[in-house]
């Protein structure tokens, strides 16, 4: 099995989620994260001191999938996330074992 992770700007997420749903993905873990950018996005003042903020809001999507679906899943995310402005990152991580807590199913049955 594989864990496909995508980190995207928030405005790209609705298109990617629709594409994942059309692809047949049943579950996605969604997390709000921040990504570092080298050029300060804005300057904020806190207690009279200026701070340059280099963190941009991002959304992280994690999808657990079978090995043979991982390449197609990355293609779906790339095509849906590439429209318009804003980029993102996708990576694939091998997963050794998956266990569904409630039913105790293991491996592909737990996905």
Backbone torsions as a table, in degrees:
resi	resn	phi	psi	omega
1	UNK	NA	162.5	-178.1
2	UNK	-134.0	149.7	171.6
3	UNK	-109.2	115.1	179.0
4	UNK	-98.2	121.9	-178.5
5	UNK	-117.9	132.8	176.8
6	UNK	-127.4	135.2	174.4
7	UNK	-116.4	119.0	-170.8
8	UNK	-132.8	156.8	169.7
9	UNK	-65.0	147.8	-176.1
10	UNK	-56.4	-33.0	-177.5
11	UNK	-72.2	-13.0	178.7
12	UNK	-89.0	-17.8	-171.5
13	UNK	-62.6	-44.5	-179.1
14	UNK	-57.2	-41.9	178.7
15	UNK	-64.8	-41.4	-179.6
16	UNK	-67.2	-41.2	179.7
17	UNK	-64.3	-40.1	175.9
18	UNK	-62.2	-41.4	179.5
19	UNK	-65.8	-40.1	178.4
20	UNK	-65.0	-40.4	178.6
21	UNK	-63.8	-41.9	177.9
22	UNK	-64.6	-32.2	179.3
23	UNK	-72.6	-20.7	178.7
24	UNK	106.2	12.8	178.9
25	UNK	-71.3	130.7	-176.8
26	UNK	-96.5	-24.5	-176.9
27	UNK	-143.6	136.3	178.6
28	UNK	-136.8	134.1	172.6
29	UNK	-94.5	125.6	-176.1
30	UNK	-116.1	127.9	-178.8
31	UNK	-132.2	136.7	173.2
32	UNK	-83.9	125.3	-179.6
33	UNK	-132.2	177.7	175.3
34	UNK	-128.3	140.2	179.5
35	UNK	-113.8	140.9	179.1
36	UNK	-77.6	134.4	173.9
37	UNK	-123.3	139.5	-174.2
38	UNK	-67.7	-28.6	-179.5
39	UNK	-97.7	127.5	179.9
40	UNK	-56.8	132.8	-179.8
41	UNK	-79.4	-34.3	-179.2
42	UNK	-160.3	166.2	176.5
43	UNK	-115.0	128.3	177.7
44	UNK	-117.3	153.1	179.0
45	UNK	-115.7	126.4	177.9
46	UNK	-129.2	117.9	-178.7
47	UNK	51.9	42.2	176.2
48	UNK	82.2	0.3	-179.8
49	UNK	-110.3	134.3	177.9
50	UNK	-81.6	136.4	175.6
51	UNK	-126.1	131.8	176.2
52	UNK	-93.0	122.7	-175.1
53	UNK	-95.5	119.9	-178.5
54	UNK	-109.3	19.5	-178.1
55	UNK	-113.0	129.3	180.0
56	UNK	-109.9	140.7	178.0
57	UNK	-66.7	137.1	178.5
58	UNK	-140.0	160.5	174.6
59	UNK	-118.4	130.7	178.2
60	UNK	-104.6	126.8	177.6
61	UNK	-112.5	127.1	176.5
62	UNK	-116.9	126.6	-179.9
63	UNK	-128.9	124.1	176.1
64	UNK	-90.8	128.9	-174.9
65	UNK	-143.5	166.8	175.4
66	UNK	-75.1	156.3	-175.9
67	UNK	-54.3	-45.5	-173.6
68	UNK	-74.1	-13.9	177.5
69	UNK	-93.2	-12.2	-172.5
70	UNK	-61.5	-45.0	-178.7
71	UNK	-63.3	-43.6	178.6
72	UNK	-65.9	-37.7	179.3
73	UNK	-64.0	-42.3	176.6
74	UNK	-62.2	-41.3	179.2
75	UNK	-62.3	-41.0	178.8
76	UNK	-63.6	-45.5	179.9
77	UNK	-64.1	-44.1	-179.6
78	UNK	-62.4	-44.4	-176.8
79	UNK	-69.4	-39.0	180.0
80	UNK	-75.4	-33.9	-177.3
81	UNK	-84.0	-12.3	-176.2
82	UNK	-87.8	-10.5	-178.6
83	UNK	-72.5	139.6	177.2
84	UNK	75.9	-157.0	-178.3
85	UNK	-95.1	161.4	179.4
86	UNK	92.4	138.2	-178.1
87	UNK	-110.4	-146.8	179.7
88	UNK	168.1	-176.3	-179.1
89	UNK	-136.7	141.4	175.7
90	UNK	-129.8	135.8	173.5
91	UNK	-142.0	158.3	-176.6
92	UNK	-121.1	130.7	-178.7
93	UNK	-121.7	132.4	175.4
94	UNK	-68.5	143.2	179.7
95	UNK	-116.0	126.1	-176.5
96	UNK	-76.3	-46.0	-177.2
97	UNK	-151.5	146.1	176.5
98	UNK	-130.4	134.5	178.6
99	UNK	-131.9	125.3	175.3
100	UNK	-81.5	122.9	-172.5
101	UNK	-63.6	-48.3	-174.1
102	UNK	-65.1	-46.0	-174.1
103	UNK	-101.6	-9.1	-179.0
104	UNK	65.0	20.0	175.0
105	UNK	-68.2	150.6	-178.5
106	UNK	-127.1	155.6	174.6
107	UNK	66.0	-142.6	-176.5
108	UNK	-59.8	-27.1	178.7
109	UNK	-67.2	-25.5	-179.0
110	UNK	-81.6	-13.5	-179.6
111	UNK	-83.5	NA	NA
